[in-house]
Amino acid sequence: MKCALVTGGSRGIGKAICMKMMAMGYHVLINYRQNDVEANNVLQEITDNGGSAELLKFDVADKEEVQQILGGWIDTNTDQQIEVLVNNAGIRDDSLLAWMTDEQWNGVMNTNLNSFFYTTRLVLNSMMMNRYGRIINVVSLSGIKGMAGQTNYSAAKAGVIGATKALAQEVGRQGITVNAVAPGFIKTDMTANLDEKELKTLIPLKRFGLPTEVAYAVGCLAAPEAAYITGQVLSVNGGLYT
């Protein structure tokens, strides 16, 4: 069975990506950390639409948990191949650097950057053996241009962008592509506390984006036909920054 693993798949952009992977014919592995209700809602929606999925509950920032749960799934399900990995899980914990705590820095780094390493390293081996794979990392406009009050978040996402470009060069010969999608302001829980009315004046399209629009970009990069696109960062930001 061909599978797609989506981290942080229970809400917002992650949920939309799960639905897109289902529409592309994949068995969807829905990763989440703690919201059982929302995760089960995604699972139910996929099955109601004729797709197949299962839940993988683990904290992407916890190396041991990733190894135990994801590594255990890979070892147990030798007849199922993860063809698509979408590293989507992420958090914000904003503060000016002068007042940022160690906990704010480390928490954001662990969840947004270290998680890429923990998860991708496990999935990569089978992709290399099968000489096929699609790795898509959901980064951010903050990682491209930097955002005041988000030094930790900007640094973490910029780190993933650098890792995307480096890994693409390492595994291209094995038929594996590695790309990133960089959303701007998208209507999700993460942007609910932002002043949309004021911020949309900065956006050429004059609105916030939708999770489904980010998922569409992910789906394009995940397609078999995208075999010659790798090491790229695709911005989905309404023209806010180019």
C-alpha positions as CSV (number, residue, x, y, z in Angstrom):
1,M,0.0,0.0,0.0
2,K,1.2,3.5,-0.9
3,C,1.1,5.9,2.1
4,A,1.5,9.6,2.7
5,L,2.6,10.7,6.2
6,V,1.4,14.2,7.2
7,T,2.8,15.5,10.5
8,G,0.5,18.0,12.4
9,G,-2.4,16.6,10.3
10,S,-5.3,17.2,12.7
11,R,-6.1,20.8,11.9
12,G,-5.7,23.7,9.6
13,I,-3.2,23.3,6.8
14,G,-2.3,19.8,8.0
15,K,-5.9,18.6,7.7
16,A,-6.2,20.1,4.2
17,I,-3.1,18.3,3.1
18,C,-4.4,15.0,4.5
19,M,-7.6,15.5,2.4
20,K,-5.4,16.2,-0.6
21,M,-3.3,13.1,-0.1
22,M,-6.5,11.1,0.2
23,A,-7.8,12.6,-3.1
24,M,-4.5,11.5,-4.7
25,G,-5.2,7.9,-3.7
26,Y,-2.8,7.6,-0.8
27,H,-3.5,5.8,2.5
28,V,-3.0,8.7,4.8
29,L,-1.0,8.5,8.1
30,I,-2.3,11.3,10.2
31,N,0.2,12.4,12.8
32,Y,-0.9,14.6,15.7
33,R,0.3,15.3,19.2
34,Q,-2.6,15.7,21.6
35,N,-6.0,16.7,20.0
36,D,-7.7,13.3,19.8
37,V,-11.1,14.8,18.8
38,E,-9.8,16.8,15.9
39,A,-7.6,13.9,14.7
40,N,-10.5,11.5,14.7
41,N,-12.6,14.1,12.8
42,V,-10.0,14.1,10.0
43,L,-9.9,10.3,10.0
44,Q,-13.7,10.1,9.8
45,E,-13.9,12.7,7.0
46,I,-11.4,10.7,5.0
47,T,-13.2,7.4,5.4
48,D,-16.6,9.1,4.7
49,N,-15.1,10.2,1.4
50,G,-14.1,6.7,0.5
51,G,-10.4,7.1,1.5
52,S,-8.3,5.1,3.9
53,A,-6.3,6.5,6.8
54,E,-5.0,5.8,10.3
55,L,-3.8,7.9,13.2
56,L,-0.2,8.1,14.4
57,K,0.0,9.9,17.7
58,F,3.4,11.2,18.6
59,D,5.2,14.4,19.4
60,V,7.5,15.2,16.4
61,A,9.8,17.2,18.8
62,D,10.5,14.1,20.9
63,K,13.2,11.9,19.3
64,E,12.4,8.9,21.4
65,E,8.6,9.1,20.7
66,V,9.3,9.5,17.0
67,Q,11.5,6.4,17.0
68,Q,9.1,4.4,19.1
69,I,5.8,5.2,17.3
70,L,6.9,6.0,13.7
71,G,9.8,3.7,13.7
72,G,7.6,1.0,15.2
73,W,5.0,1.5,12.4
74,I,7.7,1.3,9.7
75,D,9.1,-1.9,11.2
76,T,5.7,-3.5,11.5
77,N,4.2,-2.5,8.2
78,T,6.9,-3.8,5.8
79,D,4.3,-4.2,3.0
80,Q,3.4,-0.5,3.1
81,Q,5.6,2.2,1.7
82,I,5.6,5.8,2.7
83,E,6.0,7.5,-0.7
84,V,5.1,11.0,0.5
85,L,6.3,12.7,3.6
86,V,4.9,16.1,4.5
87,N,6.7,17.8,7.4
88,N,3.9,20.2,8.4
89,A,3.9,20.2,12.2
90,G,4.9,23.5,13.7
91,I,4.3,26.0,16.5
92,R,4.9,29.7,17.1
93,D,5.9,31.2,20.4
94,D,6.6,34.9,19.5
95,S,8.6,37.4,21.5
96,L,11.2,40.0,20.9
97,L,14.6,38.4,21.2
98,A,15.6,40.6,24.1
99,W,12.9,39.0,26.2
100,M,12.8,35.6,24.6
101,T,13.3,32.7,27.1
102,D,15.3,29.5,26.6
103,E,12.0,27.6,26.6
104,Q,10.6,29.7,23.8
105,W,13.7,29.3,21.7
106,N,14.1,25.6,22.3
107,G,10.4,24.7,22.0
108,V,10.1,26.4,18.6
109,M,13.4,24.9,17.4
110,N,12.5,21.4,18.5
111,T,9.1,21.4,17.0
112,N,9.9,23.2,13.7
113,L,13.5,22.2,12.9
114,N,14.6,19.2,14.9
115,S,11.4,17.4,14.0
116,F,12.4,17.5,10.3
117,F,15.5,15.6,11.2
118,Y,13.9,13.0,13.4
119,T,11.0,12.2,11.0
120,T,12.8,12.4,7.7
121,R,15.7,10.3,8.8
122,L,13.3,7.4,9.6
123,V,11.3,7.6,6.4
124,L,14.2,8.2,4.0
125,N,15.7,4.7,4.2
126,S,12.7,3.0,2.6
127,M,12.4,5.8,0.0
128,M,16.1,5.2,-1.0
129,M,15.5,1.4,-1.2
130,N,12.5,1.9,-3.5
131,R,14.2,4.7,-5.4
132,Y,11.2,6.9,-5.2
133,G,9.9,9.5,-2.8
134,R,8.4,12.9,-2.3
135,I,9.4,15.0,0.7
136,I,7.6,18.3,1.1
137,N,8.4,20.6,4.0
138,V,5.9,23.3,5.1
139,V,8.0,26.3,6.0
140,S,6.9,30.0,6.1
141,L,7.3,33.4,4.7
142,S,9.0,34.2,8.0
143,G,11.8,31.8,7.1
144,I,12.4,33.6,3.8
145,K,12.3,37.3,4.8
146,G,12.3,37.1,8.6
147,M,9.6,38.6,10.9
148,A,10.1,40.9,13.9
149,G,9.1,39.1,17.1
150,Q,9.7,35.7,15.4
151,T,13.4,35.3,15.6
152,N,13.0,31.7,16.8
153,Y,10.4,30.8,14.3
154,S,12.2,32.6,11.4
155,A,15.4,30.8,12.3
156,A,13.8,27.4,12.5
157,K,11.9,27.7,9.2
158,A,15.0,29.1,7.5
159,G,16.9,26.1,8.8
160,V,14.4,23.8,7.2
161,I,14.7,25.7,3.9
162,G,18.5,25.1,4.0
163,A,18.0,21.5,4.9
164,T,15.5,21.1,2.0
165,K,18.1,22.4,-0.5
166,A,20.9,20.2,0.9
167,L,18.9,17.0,1.1
168,A,17.6,17.5,-2.4
169,Q,21.2,17.3,-3.6
170,E,21.9,14.2,-1.5
171,V,19.0,12.0,-2.7
172,G,18.2,13.1,-6.2
173,R,19.9,10.2,-7.8
174,Q,17.6,7.9,-5.9
175,G,14.5,9.4,-7.5
176,I,13.6,11.3,-4.4
177,T,12.6,15.0,-4.6
178,V,12.7,17.4,-1.7
179,N,10.9,20.7,-1.8
180,A,9.3,23.2,0.5
181,V,6.1,25.2,0.5
182,A,6.2,28.6,2.2
183,P,2.7,29.9,3.2
184,G,2.1,33.5,4.0
185,F,-0.9,34.6,6.0
186,I,-3.3,31.6,5.9
187,K,-6.7,31.4,7.7
188,T,-5.8,28.9,10.5
189,D,-5.7,28.8,14.3
190,M,-2.1,30.0,14.1
191,T,-3.2,33.3,12.5
192,A,-6.5,33.7,14.4
193,N,-5.0,36.4,16.7
194,L,-3.7,38.5,13.8
195,D,-5.4,41.7,12.6
196,E,-6.6,40.4,9.2
197,K,-8.2,43.6,8.2
198,E,-5.0,45.5,8.6
199,L,-2.6,42.9,7.2
200,K,-4.6,42.1,4.1
201,T,-3.9,45.6,2.8
202,L,-0.2,44.5,2.4
203,I,-1.2,41.5,0.3
204,P,-1.7,42.1,-3.5
205,L,-4.6,39.6,-3.5
206,K,-6.1,41.5,-0.6
207,R,-7.0,38.5,1.5
208,F,-5.6,35.7,3.6
209,G,-5.1,32.4,2.0
210,L,-7.0,29.2,2.6
211,P,-5.5,25.9,3.9
212,T,-6.8,24.2,0.7
213,E,-4.7,26.5,-1.4
214,V,-1.5,25.5,0.4
215,A,-2.6,21.8,0.1
216,Y,-3.0,22.3,-3.6
217,A,0.7,23.4,-3.8
218,V,1.8,20.4,-1.7
219,G,-0.2,18.1,-4.0
220,C,1.5,19.5,-7.1
221,L,5.0,18.8,-5.6
222,A,3.9,15.4,-4.4
223,A,2.7,14.2,-7.8
224,P,4.7,11.7,-9.8
225,E,4.8,14.3,-12.7
226,A,6.8,16.6,-10.5
227,A,9.9,14.4,-10.8
228,Y,12.1,17.2,-12.2
229,I,11.3,19.7,-9.4
230,T,13.6,19.5,-6.4
231,G,15.4,21.8,-4.0
232,Q,12.7,24.5,-4.5
233,V,10.7,26.7,-2.2
234,L,7.2,27.5,-3.5
235,S,5.7,30.6,-1.9
236,V,1.9,30.6,-1.3
237,N,1.5,34.1,0.0
238,G,-0.8,36.1,-2.4
239,G,2.1,38.0,-3.7
240,L,3.1,39.5,-0.4
241,Y,6.8,38.8,-0.8
242,T,8.5,37.6,-3.9
